Amino acid sequence: MKRLINRLLPKSWRSTVVTIPVIRLHGTIMAGGGQFRPSLSLASTAGLIEKAFSYDAPAVAISINSPGGSPVQSRLIFKRIRDLATEKNKKVLVFVEDVAASGGYMIAVAGDEIFADPSSIVGSIGVVSASFGFPELMKKIGVERRVHTAGQNKAVLDPFKPERKEDVERLKALQLEVHGTFIDLVKERRGTKLKDDPDLFTGLFWTGIKGLELGLVDALGDMRTVLKTRFGAKTQLRLITAPRGFLSRFGLFGSSKGFSVPDIAAAAASGVIDAAEERALWSRFGL
């Protein structure tokens, strides 16, 4: 309403205060997410992104704090941001907080400019797959693993069976394809800003200071200072939040069915697993 009234007023009467919409993309990146630990995915962020780009503003600011996760969801979020930036003809300014690594950095390159704190962690342009192997433990406790498949490769990399060389080679081939897509995307977005460094795409990560030297970020700075310098001292930051009832999407409130004891137990167990996976991602960067 305020914007509509402002447009109807004579130019000399219109407010000159610029309002920049801000999106916070914080957390690990994965499809779905647990009921009690929602994660970043296209489904969970699309509404916020669409709302931010609907504002009558010259730019959209995005705060990123993510150690990564799903390469698919990362690229989907990246693409939605870029599609709307082109459609609405708006600049995208990305601000890294603690970390924008792996999938988090993939989203960050959706920005026309990337800013980081000197102590931020950026990079980790690589692909990782981690699991455990339990075949010796199974022998020790006297448990036999029985797997029946239609298709000889349906049980590859089973953690309860000895690892096979051909299975690992197949996994590595898939990782190389995903890694290549990641590298191409970074090169496309950062272009000549990137320095010719042999470690750039090896999965290593750096501080914001070194990231600036390598061309992974454009400048060091915080969101409030940069936006007020860019658009004027009176610039206002408007945090875009989810509409009321958002928690009901995760089954927490507003459900007509309510919770059963098995539902709560399953959600709790899933939450423990999600928390362990999330903790592992963050701990890679000392956080």
C-alpha positions in Angstrom: 0.0 0.0 0.0 2.8 2.4 0.9 4.5 1.8 -2.4 1.2 2.4 -4.3 0.6 5.7 -2.5 4.1 6.7 -3.2 3.7 6.1 -6.9 0.5 8.2 -7.0 2.2 11.3 -5.4 4.0 13.9 -7.5 7.7 13.1 -7.9 8.6 16.1 -5.7 6.5 14.6 -2.9 7.7 11.0 -3.1 9.8 9.4 -0.5 13.4 9.0 -1.5 14.1 6.3 1.1 15.2 3.0 -0.6 14.0 -0.3 0.9 16.1 -3.3 0.1 14.5 -6.8 0.6 16.7 -9.2 2.5 16.6 -13.0 2.3 18.3 -15.2 4.9 19.5 -18.6 3.5 20.9 -20.2 6.6 21.4 -23.9 7.2 22.3 -27.1 5.5 20.9 -27.8 2.0 18.8 -30.9 1.5 15.5 -31.9 0.0 12.7 -32.4 2.5 14.3 -32.0 5.9 13.0 -33.3 9.2 9.8 -32.0 10.9 11.8 -30.4 13.7 14.9 -29.4 11.6 13.8 -27.8 8.4 16.6 -27.4 5.8 17.2 -25.3 2.8 15.7 -26.5 -0.4 13.9 -25.0 -3.4 10.6 -25.9 -1.7 11.4 -24.1 1.5 12.9 -21.0 -0.1 11.0 -20.4 -3.3 8.3 -18.4 -1.6 10.8 -16.1 0.1 12.7 -15.6 -3.1 9.6 -14.8 -5.1 8.4 -12.3 -2.4 11.8 -10.5 -2.3 11.9 -10.0 -6.1 8.4 -8.6 -6.1 9.5 -5.5 -4.1 9.9 -2.2 -5.9 13.7 -2.1 -5.2 16.8 -1.8 -7.2 18.4 -4.9 -5.7 17.8 -7.9 -3.5 20.2 -8.7 -0.7 20.9 -12.3 0.3 22.6 -13.4 3.5 24.2 -16.8 3.2 25.4 -19.1 6.0 25.6 -22.7 4.8 28.2 -25.5 4.8 26.5 -27.0 1.7 24.6 -30.2 1.2 22.6 -31.4 -1.8 24.1 -30.2 -5.2 20.7 -30.5 -6.8 18.9 -28.3 -4.3 21.8 -25.8 -4.3 21.6 -25.5 -8.1 17.8 -25.2 -8.1 17.9 -22.3 -5.6 20.7 -20.7 -7.6 18.7 -21.0 -10.8 15.5 -19.6 -9.2 17.4 -16.5 -8.0 19.1 -15.9 -11.4 15.8 -16.4 -13.3 14.0 -13.8 -11.2 17.0 -11.4 -11.3 16.8 -11.5 -15.1 13.0 -11.4 -15.2 12.8 -8.4 -12.8 16.0 -6.7 -13.9 17.4 -6.5 -10.4 20.9 -6.8 -9.0 21.6 -9.5 -6.5 24.0 -8.7 -3.7 25.2 -11.7 -1.6 26.6 -11.4 1.9 28.5 -14.4 3.4 28.3 -14.8 7.2 30.2 -17.6 8.8 30.4 -19.9 5.8 29.4 -20.2 2.1 31.0 -23.5 1.2 30.3 -26.3 -1.3 26.5 -25.9 -2.1 26.5 -22.8 0.0 29.0 -21.2 -2.4 27.1 -22.5 -5.4 24.1 -20.4 -4.2 26.4 -17.5 -3.5 27.5 -17.2 -7.1 24.0 -16.3 -8.0 25.0 -12.9 -6.7 26.2 -10.2 -9.1 28.5 -9.2 -6.3 29.6 -11.3 -3.3 30.7 -9.7 0.0 32.3 -11.6 2.9 33.7 -10.9 6.4 37.5 -11.3 6.6 36.9 -14.4 8.7 34.2 -15.9 6.6 34.8 -19.4 5.1 34.3 -19.6 1.3 35.0 -22.2 -1.4 35.1 -25.9 -1.0 34.3 -26.4 -4.7 34.1 -30.1 -4.8 31.9 -33.1 -4.2 32.0 -35.5 -1.2 30.2 -38.7 -0.3 30.6 -40.2 3.1 29.4 -43.4 4.8 30.4 -46.1 7.2 31.4 -49.8 6.7 30.3 -52.5 9.1 31.2 -55.9 7.6 33.8 -56.8 10.3 31.4 -55.7 13.1 28.7 -57.9 11.5 31.1 -60.9 11.7 32.0 -60.1 15.3 28.5 -60.0 16.6 27.4 -63.0 14.5 24.8 -61.2 12.3 24.4 -62.3 8.7 23.4 -59.7 6.0 20.8 -61.0 3.5 20.1 -58.8 0.5 18.0 -60.0 -2.5 17.9 -57.9 -5.7 16.6 -57.9 -9.2 19.5 -56.3 -10.9 23.2 -57.0 -10.0 23.9 -53.4 -9.1 21.0 -52.6 -6.9 23.0 -53.1 -3.7 26.2 -51.2 -4.5 28.1 -49.7 -1.6 26.1 -51.6 0.9 27.7 -50.5 4.3 27.2 -54.0 5.7 29.1 -55.8 2.9 32.8 -55.4 1.8 33.5 -52.5 -0.5 34.0 -53.4 -4.1 36.5 -51.6 -6.4 34.1 -51.4 -9.3 31.4 -49.8 -7.0 33.9 -47.1 -5.8 34.9 -46.4 -9.4 31.3 -45.9 -10.4 30.7 -43.5 -7.5 33.9 -41.6 -8.4 32.7 -41.2 -12.0 29.4 -39.8 -10.8 31.2 -37.4 -8.5 33.4 -36.1 -11.3 30.3 -35.3 -13.4 28.7 -33.4 -10.6 32.0 -31.6 -9.8 32.3 -30.6 -13.5 28.9 -29.0 -13.4 29.9 -27.1 -10.3 33.1 -25.9 -11.8 31.4 -24.8 -15.0 28.8 -22.8 -13.0 31.4 -21.0 -10.9 33.5 -20.2 -14.0 30.4 -18.9 -15.8 29.4 -16.6 -13.0 32.8 -15.4 -11.7 34.5 -15.3 -15.1 37.8 -13.4 -15.3 37.5 -12.4 -11.6 38.9 -15.9 -10.7 42.6 -16.2 -10.3 44.5 -19.0 -12.0 45.2 -21.1 -8.9 45.7 -24.9 -9.1 43.9 -25.4 -5.8 40.8 -23.4 -6.7 38.6 -26.4 -7.7 40.2 -29.1 -5.4 37.6 -28.7 -2.6 39.9 -26.5 -0.5 38.3 -23.6 1.4 39.6 -20.2 2.5 38.9 -17.2 4.6 37.2 -14.2 3.1 40.5 -12.4 2.8 42.1 -15.2 0.7 38.8 -15.6 -1.1 39.0 -12.0 -2.2 42.5 -12.6 -3.6 41.3 -15.7 -5.5 38.3 -13.9 -6.9 35.8 -16.0 -5.1 34.3 -12.8 -3.5 34.3 -9.2 -4.7 34.8 -7.3 -1.5 35.0 -7.5 2.3 32.1 -5.9 4.2 28.8 -6.3 6.1 25.4 -6.0 4.7 24.2 -2.9 6.5 27.3 -0.8 5.7 27.5 -1.9 2.1 23.8 -1.2 1.3 23.8 2.2 3.0 26.9 3.2 1.2 25.5 2.0 -2.1 21.9 3.3 -1.8 22.1 6.1 0.7 22.3 6.6 4.5 18.5 6.3 4.8 18.3 2.9 3.1 16.1 0.5 5.0 16.6 -3.3 5.1 13.4 -5.3 5.0 13.8 -8.9 6.1 11.6 -11.2 4.1 10.0 -13.8 6.3 7.7 -16.7 5.7 3.9 -16.1 6.1 2.0 -17.1 9.2 1.2 -20.8 9.3 4.6 -21.7 7.8 5.3 -24.3 10.6 2.2 -26.1 9.6 4.0 -27.1 6.4 6.3 -29.2 8.5 3.4 -30.8 10.5 4.1 -28.9 13.7 1.0 -26.9 14.1 -2.4 -26.6 12.4 -2.6 -30.3 11.6 -6.2 -31.7 11.8 -4.8 -35.2 12.4 -2.4 -34.2 15.2 0.5 -36.4 16.3 0.5 -40.0 17.3 3.1 -41.5 19.6 4.7 -43.3 16.7 4.8 -40.1 14.6 6.6 -38.3 17.4 9.0 -41.1 17.9 9.8 -41.3 14.2 10.2 -37.6 13.9 12.5 -37.6 16.9 14.7 -40.4 15.4 14.8 -38.6 12.1 15.8 -35.4 13.9 18.7 -37.1 15.6 20.0 -38.4 12.2 19.5 -35.0 10.6 21.3 -33.3 13.4 24.2 -35.7 13.1 24.5 -35.1 9.4 24.2 -31.3 9.8 26.8 -31.3 12.6 29.2 -33.2 10.3 28.8 -30.7 7.5 29.4 -27.7 9.8 32.4 -29.3 11.6 34.3 -29.6 8.4 34.9 -25.9 8.6 35.6 -25.8 12.3 32.2 -24.4 13.2 
